[in-house]
Amino acid sequence: MRELSDEGKAHIPIVALTANAFEEDRKMAISKGMNDHIAKPIDVKKVEEVIISVLK
């Protein structure tokens, strides 16, 4: 997705949601082009914070 020729689409915010909760999992998601990473179980406050952060 990050390599699309349409710059608007290539920069759409993407947040990884995964059961993998270790810091190395977060770093891997970021290195693969994600804007952020949220681990399960879902914490609604954390989801809200991440969405606000990536939309800025």
C-alpha positions in Angstrom: 0.0 0.0 0.0 2.8 2.4 0.9 4.3 1.9 -2.6 1.2 3.0 -4.5 1.7 5.7 -7.2 -1.3 7.7 -5.8 0.3 9.6 -3.0 -3.1 10.2 -1.3 -3.7 6.4 -1.1 -0.1 5.6 -0.2 -0.3 7.8 2.9 -3.6 6.5 4.3 -3.2 5.9 8.1 -2.9 2.2 8.9 -2.9 0.9 12.5 -1.9 -2.7 13.2 -4.3 -4.6 15.5 -2.8 -7.8 16.7 -2.5 -10.2 19.7 1.3 -9.7 19.6 1.9 -7.3 22.4 5.7 -7.1 22.7 7.7 -4.0 21.9 9.5 -5.8 19.1 6.1 -6.6 17.5 5.2 -2.9 17.6 8.6 -2.0 16.0 8.1 -4.6 13.3 4.6 -3.2 12.4 6.1 0.4 12.2 9.0 -0.8 10.1 6.5 -2.5 7.7 4.7 0.9 7.1 2.1 1.0 9.8 1.5 4.3 11.5 1.0 2.6 14.9 0.3 -0.7 16.6 -2.4 -1.7 19.1 -2.3 -5.0 20.9 -5.3 -7.0 22.0 -7.2 -7.1 24.3 -8.6 -3.8 23.0 -8.3 -0.9 25.3 -10.9 1.7 24.1 -8.9 4.6 25.5 -5.7 3.5 23.8 -7.6 3.0 20.4 -9.0 6.5 20.8 -5.5 8.0 21.5 -3.9 6.1 18.6 -6.6 7.2 16.1 -6.3 10.8 17.2 -2.5 10.6 16.9 -2.4 9.1 13.4 -5.0 11.5 12.1 -3.0 14.6 13.1 
